[in-house]
Amino acid sequence: MTPPDLSSWNPGPWRGWLLPAAVYLAMPWVGWWAWRVERRTLREGRPLFTSEWAAAVRVGVRHPEKVRILAVEEIPMPGLGWMHLIAARWGFDRRHIGGLCLRYGIILRRDLAAQPVIMAHELVHTAQYERHGSLTGFLRAYLFQCLRHGYCNAALEREAVAKSTA
């Protein structure tokens, strides 16, 4: 499944000071949630297979030995039900998400876990985390881009799409 076309995303009132303020205020909670989910994935996940390791190196992951993969029925999302509805409006609808990368912890939907393009896409995000230097550093930039420009137009997401299909 692919996410809905959000190429015409209009952030409306988020354009001014509200967007940076919202991301700044949400980051401690989002960072804590992401850290917890990453720890679980690193504990319960499996290491990369040889072909996945090669893909990780190809897309720029510096430490493929740290990556762990966890296949699940449904991709976890932070927050309560009403927050998931808002997230879906912004392009983060868990029904359309095939994977989630939290630094070295990659969570894939079980029915899509064998697809190399999805794995490569999430590995590009791992390389981006490494470039940003921290879990919250990447998440702040990613959320800001997605909210400002829309999921499909965010620079980090466009890079992941381009490199995973190259």
BALOBA-1460 file (C-alpha; in Angstrom, 3 decimals):
// residues 166
<rec num="1" residu="m" x="0.000" y="0.000" z="0.000"/>
<rec num="2" residu="t" x="1.152" y="3.505" z="-0.710"/>
<rec num="3" residu="p" x="0.240" y="6.572" z="1.308"/>
<rec num="4" residu="p" x="-2.464" y="8.860" z="-0.052"/>
<rec num="5" residu="d" x="-1.332" y="11.622" z="-2.411"/>
<rec num="6" residu="l" x="-0.542" y="14.573" z="-0.220"/>
<rec num="7" residu="s" x="1.358" y="16.549" z="-2.847"/>
<rec num="8" residu="s" x="-1.115" y="19.420" z="-2.461"/>
<rec num="9" residu="w" x="-0.531" y="19.679" z="1.304"/>
<rec num="10" residu="n" x="-1.232" y="23.137" z="2.689"/>
<rec num="11" residu="p" x="0.000" y="23.700" z="6.231"/>
<rec num="12" residu="g" x="-2.355" y="26.659" z="6.718"/>
<rec num="13" residu="p" x="-1.777" y="28.206" z="10.158"/>
<rec num="14" residu="w" x="1.291" y="25.981" z="10.691"/>
<rec num="15" residu="r" x="3.269" y="28.229" z="8.349"/>
<rec num="16" residu="g" x="4.288" y="30.766" z="10.990"/>
<rec num="17" residu="w" x="5.490" y="30.380" z="14.556"/>
<rec num="18" residu="l" x="2.949" y="27.668" z="15.459"/>
<rec num="19" residu="l" x="4.741" y="24.836" z="13.656"/>
<rec num="20" residu="p" x="8.167" y="25.230" z="15.276"/>
<rec num="21" residu="a" x="6.510" y="25.748" z="18.658"/>
<rec num="22" residu="a" x="4.396" y="22.595" z="18.318"/>
<rec num="23" residu="v" x="7.367" y="20.461" z="17.232"/>
<rec num="24" residu="y" x="9.535" y="21.913" z="20.024"/>
<rec num="25" residu="l" x="6.884" y="21.222" z="22.672"/>
<rec num="26" residu="a" x="6.159" y="17.703" z="21.413"/>
<rec num="27" residu="m" x="9.797" y="16.594" z="21.081"/>
<rec num="28" residu="p" x="10.455" y="15.475" z="24.680"/>
<rec num="29" residu="w" x="7.446" y="13.159" z="24.596"/>
<rec num="30" residu="v" x="8.002" y="11.980" z="21.008"/>
<rec num="31" residu="g" x="11.697" y="11.433" z="21.730"/>
<rec num="32" residu="w" x="10.930" y="9.381" z="24.840"/>
<rec num="33" residu="w" x="8.385" y="7.262" z="22.935"/>
<rec num="34" residu="a" x="10.813" y="6.723" z="20.033"/>
<rec num="35" residu="w" x="13.640" y="5.779" z="22.409"/>
<rec num="36" residu="r" x="11.424" y="3.185" z="24.143"/>
<rec num="37" residu="v" x="10.252" y="1.655" z="20.860"/>
<rec num="38" residu="e" x="13.801" y="1.616" z="19.464"/>
<rec num="39" residu="r" x="15.072" y="-0.175" z="22.604"/>
<rec num="40" residu="r" x="12.336" y="-2.806" z="22.256"/>
<rec num="41" residu="t" x="13.162" y="-3.289" z="18.574"/>
<rec num="42" residu="l" x="16.874" y="-3.654" z="19.289"/>
<rec num="43" residu="r" x="16.116" y="-6.208" z="22.007"/>
<rec num="44" residu="e" x="13.551" y="-8.290" z="20.079"/>
<rec num="45" residu="g" x="14.593" y="-7.739" z="16.458"/>
<rec num="46" residu="r" x="16.860" y="-9.766" z="14.227"/>
<rec num="47" residu="p" x="20.118" y="-8.594" z="12.603"/>
<rec num="48" residu="l" x="20.305" y="-7.780" z="8.909"/>
<rec num="49" residu="f" x="20.540" y="-10.607" z="6.399"/>
<rec num="50" residu="t" x="23.485" y="-10.466" z="3.960"/>
<rec num="51" residu="s" x="21.445" y="-8.864" z="1.154"/>
<rec num="52" residu="e" x="20.009" y="-6.299" z="3.609"/>
<rec num="53" residu="w" x="23.507" y="-5.539" z="4.899"/>
<rec num="54" residu="a" x="24.608" y="-4.847" z="1.310"/>
<rec num="55" residu="a" x="21.605" y="-2.541" z="0.824"/>
<rec num="56" residu="a" x="22.478" y="-0.724" z="4.063"/>
<rec num="57" residu="v" x="26.019" y="-0.073" z="2.861"/>
<rec num="58" residu="r" x="24.715" y="0.994" z="-0.577"/>
<rec num="59" residu="v" x="22.401" y="3.655" z="0.921"/>
<rec num="60" residu="g" x="25.034" y="4.983" z="3.325"/>
<rec num="61" residu="v" x="24.462" y="3.316" z="6.708"/>
<rec num="62" residu="r" x="27.738" y="3.590" z="8.629"/>
<rec num="63" residu="h" x="26.964" y="0.929" z="11.260"/>
<rec num="64" residu="p" x="24.828" y="-1.837" z="9.708"/>
<rec num="65" residu="e" x="25.856" y="-4.170" z="12.541"/>
<rec num="66" residu="k" x="23.702" y="-2.104" z="14.927"/>
<rec num="67" residu="v" x="20.498" y="-2.408" z="12.868"/>
<rec num="68" residu="r" x="17.736" y="-4.748" z="14.031"/>
<rec num="69" residu="i" x="14.526" y="-5.635" z="12.189"/>
<rec num="70" residu="l" x="11.224" y="-6.408" z="13.877"/>
<rec num="71" residu="a" x="8.184" y="-7.588" z="11.886"/>
<rec num="72" residu="v" x="4.818" y="-6.699" z="13.437"/>
<rec num="73" residu="e" x="1.149" y="-6.858" z="12.494"/>
<rec num="74" residu="e" x="0.622" y="-3.096" z="12.896"/>
<rec num="75" residu="i" x="3.157" y="-0.265" z="12.978"/>
<rec num="76" residu="p" x="3.115" y="1.448" z="16.391"/>
<rec num="77" residu="m" x="2.328" y="5.143" z="16.590"/>
<rec num="78" residu="p" x="2.715" y="7.479" z="19.549"/>
<rec num="79" residu="g" x="-0.261" y="9.014" z="21.256"/>
<rec num="80" residu="l" x="-3.922" y="8.327" z="21.758"/>
<rec num="81" residu="g" x="-6.639" y="7.512" z="19.226"/>
<rec num="82" residu="w" x="-7.538" y="11.135" z="18.500"/>
<rec num="83" residu="m" x="-3.845" y="11.855" z="17.869"/>
<rec num="84" residu="h" x="-3.786" y="9.030" z="15.310"/>
<rec num="85" residu="l" x="-6.679" y="10.706" z="13.468"/>
<rec num="86" residu="i" x="-4.749" y="13.975" z="13.320"/>
<rec num="87" residu="a" x="-1.609" y="12.128" z="12.222"/>
<rec num="88" residu="a" x="-3.602" y="10.405" z="9.455"/>
<rec num="89" residu="r" x="-4.754" y="13.830" z="8.241"/>
<rec num="90" residu="w" x="-1.088" y="14.853" z="7.972"/>
<rec num="91" residu="g" x="-0.106" y="11.737" z="6.033"/>
<rec num="92" residu="f" x="0.921" y="9.421" z="8.883"/>
<rec num="93" residu="d" x="-1.947" y="6.967" z="8.576"/>
<rec num="94" residu="r" x="-0.742" y="3.727" z="10.171"/>
<rec num="95" residu="r" x="-2.901" y="1.732" z="7.728"/>
<rec num="96" residu="h" x="-0.683" y="2.964" z="4.883"/>
<rec num="97" residu="i" x="2.671" y="2.721" z="6.635"/>
<rec num="98" residu="g" x="4.791" y="-0.285" z="5.715"/>
<rec num="99" residu="g" x="7.682" y="0.485" z="8.002"/>
<rec num="100" residu="l" x="9.029" y="2.728" z="10.715"/>
<rec num="101" residu="c" x="12.662" y="3.497" z="11.359"/>
<rec num="102" residu="l" x="13.795" y="4.642" z="14.782"/>
<rec num="103" residu="r" x="17.534" y="5.014" z="14.281"/>
<rec num="104" residu="y" x="18.865" y="1.427" z="14.394"/>
<rec num="105" residu="g" x="15.496" y="-0.158" z="15.116"/>
<rec num="106" residu="i" x="13.446" y="-0.846" z="11.988"/>
<rec num="107" residu="i" x="9.868" y="-2.030" z="12.359"/>
<rec num="108" residu="l" x="8.203" y="-3.536" z="9.294"/>
<rec num="109" residu="r" x="4.647" y="-4.617" z="8.764"/>
<rec num="110" residu="r" x="4.747" y="-8.424" z="8.617"/>
<rec num="111" residu="d" x="2.941" y="-8.628" z="5.265"/>
<rec num="112" residu="l" x="5.499" y="-6.273" z="3.670"/>
<rec num="113" residu="a" x="8.669" y="-7.300" z="5.519"/>
<rec num="114" residu="a" x="10.112" y="-9.273" z="2.585"/>
<rec num="115" residu="q" x="9.962" y="-6.343" z="0.145"/>
<rec num="116" residu="p" x="13.504" y="-5.056" z="-0.520"/>
<rec num="117" residu="v" x="12.333" y="-1.550" z="-1.490"/>
<rec num="118" residu="i" x="10.659" y="-1.008" z="1.883"/>
<rec num="119" residu="m" x="13.748" y="-2.315" z="3.697"/>
<rec num="120" residu="a" x="16.017" y="-0.051" z="1.636"/>
<rec num="121" residu="h" x="13.715" y="2.924" z="2.324"/>
<rec num="122" residu="e" x="13.940" y="2.407" z="6.081"/>
<rec num="123" residu="l" x="17.709" y="1.880" z="5.850"/>
<rec num="124" residu="v" x="18.010" y="5.288" z="4.165"/>
<rec num="125" residu="h" x="16.279" y="6.726" z="7.230"/>
<rec num="126" residu="t" x="18.856" y="4.940" z="9.416"/>
<rec num="127" residu="a" x="21.626" y="6.689" z="7.441"/>
<rec num="128" residu="q" x="19.775" y="9.989" z="7.927"/>
<rec num="129" residu="y" x="19.618" y="9.398" z="11.696"/>
<rec num="130" residu="e" x="23.368" y="8.816" z="11.660"/>
<rec num="131" residu="r" x="23.915" y="12.091" z="9.783"/>
<rec num="132" residu="h" x="21.711" y="14.022" z="12.216"/>
<rec num="133" residu="g" x="23.646" y="12.597" z="15.155"/>
<rec num="134" residu="s" x="20.738" y="11.724" z="17.438"/>
<rec num="135" residu="l" x="17.294" y="10.212" z="17.638"/>
<rec num="136" residu="t" x="15.593" y="13.490" z="18.515"/>
<rec num="137" residu="g" x="17.707" y="15.518" z="16.076"/>
<rec num="138" residu="f" x="16.422" y="13.493" z="13.144"/>
<rec num="139" residu="l" x="12.857" y="13.295" z="14.447"/>
<rec num="140" residu="r" x="12.688" y="17.065" z="14.939"/>
<rec num="141" residu="a" x="13.863" y="17.712" z="11.373"/>
<rec num="142" residu="y" x="11.627" y="14.988" z="9.900"/>
<rec num="143" residu="l" x="8.474" y="16.089" z="11.716"/>
<rec num="144" residu="f" x="9.107" y="19.723" z="10.905"/>
<rec num="145" residu="q" x="9.526" y="18.908" z="7.195"/>
<rec num="146" residu="c" x="6.465" y="16.665" z="7.075"/>
<rec num="147" residu="l" x="4.271" y="19.224" z="8.802"/>
<rec num="148" residu="r" x="5.622" y="22.153" z="6.805"/>
<rec num="149" residu="h" x="5.716" y="20.563" z="3.333"/>
<rec num="150" residu="g" x="3.648" y="17.385" z="3.644"/>
<rec num="151" residu="y" x="4.872" y="13.806" z="3.944"/>
<rec num="152" residu="c" x="5.474" y="13.294" z="0.204"/>
<rec num="153" residu="n" x="7.314" y="16.603" z="-0.211"/>
<rec num="154" residu="a" x="9.555" y="16.414" z="2.861"/>
<rec num="155" residu="a" x="13.212" y="16.425" z="1.775"/>
<rec num="156" residu="l" x="14.176" y="13.520" z="4.065"/>
<rec num="157" residu="e" x="11.298" y="11.412" z="2.761"/>
<rec num="158" residu="r" x="12.062" y="12.258" z="-0.869"/>
<rec num="159" residu="e" x="15.677" y="11.231" z="-0.343"/>
<rec num="160" residu="a" x="14.547" y="7.911" z="1.144"/>
<rec num="161" residu="v" x="12.234" y="7.254" z="-1.803"/>
<rec num="162" residu="a" x="14.904" y="8.169" z="-4.367"/>
<rec num="163" residu="k" x="17.699" y="6.094" z="-2.836"/>
<rec num="164" residu="s" x="15.515" y="3.059" z="-2.106"/>
<rec num="165" residu="t" x="14.324" y="2.788" z="-5.693"/>
<rec num="166" residu="a" x="17.691" y="3.542" z="-7.342"/>
